[in-house]
Amino acid sequence: MKDIFRKQKILKAPGRLKRHYDVVIVGGGSHGLATAYYLAKHHGITDVAILEQSYIGSGGAGRNTTIIRSNYRTPEGAAFYKESVALYERLSAELDFNLMFSQHGHFTLAHSDRSLVVQNERAEVNKLLGINSRVIDRDEVKRLCPQIHVGDDVTWPIQGALYHPPGGIIRHDAVVWGFAKQVCRSGIEIHQGIEVTGFDVRDGRCHGVRTTQGNVSAGVVLSATAGWSSPVAKLAGVELPITTSILQAFVTEPVKPFLDKIIVSAQMHIYVSQTDRGEFLIGAEVEPYPTYSNKGTFPFIEYSTRHVLELFPQLHSTRILRHWTGLCDMSPDYSPIMGLTELDGFLVDCGWGTYGFKAAPITGVTLAELIATGKTPALIEPFKLERFYTDTLVSELAAAAVSH
């Protein structure tokens, strides 16, 4: 792991793991790093250890598809992601790190009358919260994105779209290392290559963690482990209503840039964008079965490429460069689970499905506030674990029809 620190020239290698910290964060992805960053920045809490079993950003943060948006269906979800987009817009300057955030617009295509009704409902929710989002017809889709095919000679002709101008893409690795750089500067320790093997649970409280490098006591433990949230929480005796599935994506060889919009189709279950390097990044829905396998599947490649060529036939001879999978932990209502659990001193940040990366900054702000004050911020109150017992769900399925 010391080689990683030297190679990146951003982090300094920490000393030996101490026997006690005020806060221990399990998981060195964008959420764990963001929470540590805002603990130091907003609350002056720096006696913090981030424990990552691999290297930072090796999980969901490094395997996502970098889409940032706030046009969600529920008032709770839309308000939450609105704040996250606002934070992302100034995060490069704040972290002194170029995150390459490009806001060129996000289209959620509609291929039927019913889909247009759903998009209009989402647009009205967005407008009430001051989010720039509106429904456009097929002609305006073509005007704003001339490269897309809008003819009727396809399986799913385009009828219109929900257009979200602030939507954009960002470099996921830059976000991880930007947060990591500032976290290290604050004096917080990032320990890579350390696996958490259990928790010290006594008298209804979590007193610390057990690791491959010894036991560590802590005032507060936060589990921010994305796809591994269920088995990690189970080590503490906390059951989570989570199903874990794989999400697949691939990129093509670089081609001359011609697409500056993000295209999503819930009917086709695909999304398409072009990276700054010219690669077309293409993804789809999570696989419809629970698994922790990291193997890709040929059916994904087959149906994804078929639908992409209906939208962009000019890509017919473009070769696939790289294909990967990631883990998604899905909650029953397709909304995240954040905050307190029945075990005192043990907090969770999970259930993000495919939404986690776009929420990193605001998740860090709110969880840091909860850790520092003991009070749950209003913005994440609707997403507490308790909602599954009180039947106060936040159903985000209408905005989760495709994984983006």
Sequence and secondary structure as in RCSB ss.txt:
>XXXX:A:sequence
MKDIFRKQKILKAPGRLKRHYDVVIVGGGSHGLATAYYLAKHHGITDVAILEQSYIGSGGAGRNTTIIRSNYRTP
EGAAFYKESVALYERLSAELDFNLMFSQHGHFTLAHSDRSLVVQNERAEVNKLLGINSRVIDRDEVKRLCPQIHV
GDDVTWPIQGALYHPPGGIIRHDAVVWGFAKQVCRSGIEIHQGIEVTGFDVRDGRCHGVRTTQGNVSAGVVLSAT
AGWSSPVAKLAGVELPITTSILQAFVTEPVKPFLDKIIVSAQMHIYVSQTDRGEFLIGAEVEPYPTYSNKGTFPF
IEYSTRHVLELFPQLHSTRILRHWTGLCDMSPDYSPIMGLTELDGFLVDCGWGTYGFKAAPITGVTLAELIATGK
TPALIEPFKLERFYTDTLVSELAAAAVSH
>XXXX:A:secstr
 HHHHHHHTS     S  SEEEEEEE  SHHHHHHHHHHHHHH    EEEEESS TT SHHHHS  EE    SSH
HHHHHHHHHHHHHHTHHHHHTS    B   EEEEE SHHHHHHHHHHHHHHHHTT   EEEEHHHHHHH TTS  
 SSSSS   EEEEETT EE  HHHHHHHHHHHHHHTT EEEES  EEEEEEETTEEEEEEETTEEEEEEEEEE  
GGGHHHHHHHTT     EEEEEEEEEE        SEEEETTTTEEEEE TTS EEEEE   SS        HHH
HHHHHHHHHHH GGGTT  EEEEEEEEEEE TTSS EEEE SSBTEEEEE BTT TGGGHHHHHHHHHHHHHHSS
  TTTGGG TTHHHHT     GGG SS  
